[in-house]
Amino acid sequence: MAQLGSCCNDQLGVVNDAVCFTIDLDDTGGTPLPIWDDATTFVINGTIMVENNGTPGVGPTAALTVNGTAIGGFVVAPGEARSITMNDINSIAIVGAGTGTAIVKVSFSLNYKF
């Protein structure tokens, strides 16, 4: 949650916030499922965490796509979680691959100055 009223004498204001989505993920056929898009002109940095609560060996994997590009090696198998910290995040999406459906949590922080 954002901390409102914490003012400082810096010329730039700073925002640090966290967002969490829970999705039902199945095979997306290679098409990224949009989670978040930046509609501002700010450079947003943050950490993205993907938690795949699917049944191991049964549910689909969840692959991360940031700014329209697949993040190499960032595939979360059912029953696992991974995170990555990145600069200049403009969009976040997930690609599901495999059989069944999994409950996937996508959490990310938004850190920027204005």
C-alpha positions as CSV (number, residue, x, y, z in Angstrom):
1,M,0.0,0.0,0.0
2,A,1.2,3.5,-0.8
3,Q,2.3,5.7,2.1
4,L,0.4,9.0,1.7
5,G,1.5,12.1,3.3
6,S,5.2,11.2,3.5
7,C,6.5,14.3,1.9
8,C,10.2,15.3,1.6
9,N,12.2,18.3,0.3
10,D,13.4,16.5,-2.8
11,Q,12.5,17.9,-6.2
12,L,11.1,14.6,-7.3
13,G,8.4,12.7,-5.6
14,V,8.8,8.9,-5.2
15,V,6.1,6.2,-5.5
16,N,6.6,2.7,-4.2
17,D,3.5,0.5,-4.5
18,A,2.6,-3.2,-4.9
19,V,0.0,-4.9,-7.0
20,C,-1.2,-8.5,-7.0
21,F,-3.4,-10.4,-9.4
22,T,-4.7,-14.0,-9.2
23,I,-5.6,-15.6,-12.5
24,D,-6.8,-19.0,-13.7
25,L,-4.2,-20.0,-16.3
26,D,-4.5,-22.6,-19.0
27,D,-2.6,-23.1,-22.2
28,T,-2.7,-19.7,-24.0
29,G,-1.4,-21.2,-27.3
30,G,1.7,-19.0,-27.1
31,T,-0.3,-15.8,-26.9
32,P,0.7,-13.6,-23.9
33,L,-2.2,-12.9,-21.4
34,P,-1.9,-9.2,-20.5
35,I,-1.6,-8.5,-16.7
36,W,-0.6,-4.9,-16.6
37,D,0.3,-2.0,-19.0
38,D,2.0,1.3,-18.1
39,A,-0.1,4.2,-19.4
40,T,2.3,6.9,-18.1
41,T,5.5,8.5,-19.2
42,F,7.4,7.5,-16.0
43,V,10.2,5.0,-16.0
44,I,8.9,2.2,-13.7
45,N,11.3,-0.2,-12.0
46,G,10.2,-3.1,-9.8
47,T,10.2,-6.8,-8.9
48,I,7.8,-9.2,-10.5
49,M,6.9,-12.5,-8.7
50,V,5.0,-15.4,-10.3
51,E,3.6,-18.1,-8.1
52,N,2.2,-21.1,-9.9
53,N,-0.2,-22.9,-7.6
54,G,-1.1,-25.6,-10.1
55,T,-0.7,-29.3,-9.3
56,P,2.9,-30.5,-10.2
57,G,2.9,-32.7,-13.3
58,V,-0.7,-31.8,-14.1
59,G,-1.1,-28.0,-14.4
60,P,0.4,-25.6,-17.0
61,T,3.7,-23.7,-16.7
62,A,3.6,-19.9,-16.5
63,A,6.2,-18.0,-18.6
64,L,6.8,-14.3,-18.1
65,T,6.8,-11.7,-20.8
66,V,7.9,-8.1,-20.1
67,N,7.6,-5.2,-22.6
68,G,6.4,-7.7,-25.3
69,T,9.5,-9.9,-24.9
70,A,9.7,-13.3,-23.3
71,I,12.1,-13.4,-20.4
72,G,14.6,-16.2,-21.2
73,G,14.5,-19.0,-18.7
74,F,11.7,-17.5,-16.6
75,V,9.2,-20.4,-16.7
76,V,7.4,-21.3,-13.5
77,A,6.3,-24.9,-13.1
78,P,3.3,-25.9,-11.1
79,G,4.1,-25.7,-7.4
80,E,6.9,-23.3,-7.9
81,A,7.5,-19.5,-7.6
82,R,10.1,-17.2,-9.1
83,S,10.9,-13.5,-9.1
84,I,12.9,-11.0,-11.1
85,T,13.8,-7.4,-10.6
86,M,13.8,-5.2,-13.7
87,N,14.2,-1.6,-14.9
88,D,11.8,0.3,-17.3
89,I,8.8,-2.0,-17.1
90,N,6.1,-1.0,-19.6
91,S,4.0,-4.2,-19.7
92,I,3.7,-7.5,-17.9
93,A,2.1,-10.6,-19.4
94,I,2.0,-14.4,-18.8
95,V,2.0,-17.3,-21.3
96,G,0.5,-20.6,-20.2
97,A,1.7,-23.9,-21.7
98,G,0.5,-27.4,-20.9
99,T,-2.6,-29.2,-19.9
100,G,-5.1,-28.3,-17.1
101,T,-5.7,-25.1,-15.3
102,A,-3.6,-23.5,-12.5
103,I,-4.2,-20.6,-10.1
104,V,-1.3,-18.3,-10.7
105,K,-0.5,-15.2,-8.6
106,V,1.4,-12.4,-10.2
107,S,2.7,-9.8,-7.8
108,F,4.8,-6.8,-8.7
109,S,6.1,-3.6,-7.2
110,L,6.0,-0.2,-8.9
111,N,8.8,2.1,-8.2
112,Y,9.1,5.5,-9.9
113,K,9.9,9.2,-9.5
114,F,7.8,12.1,-10.7
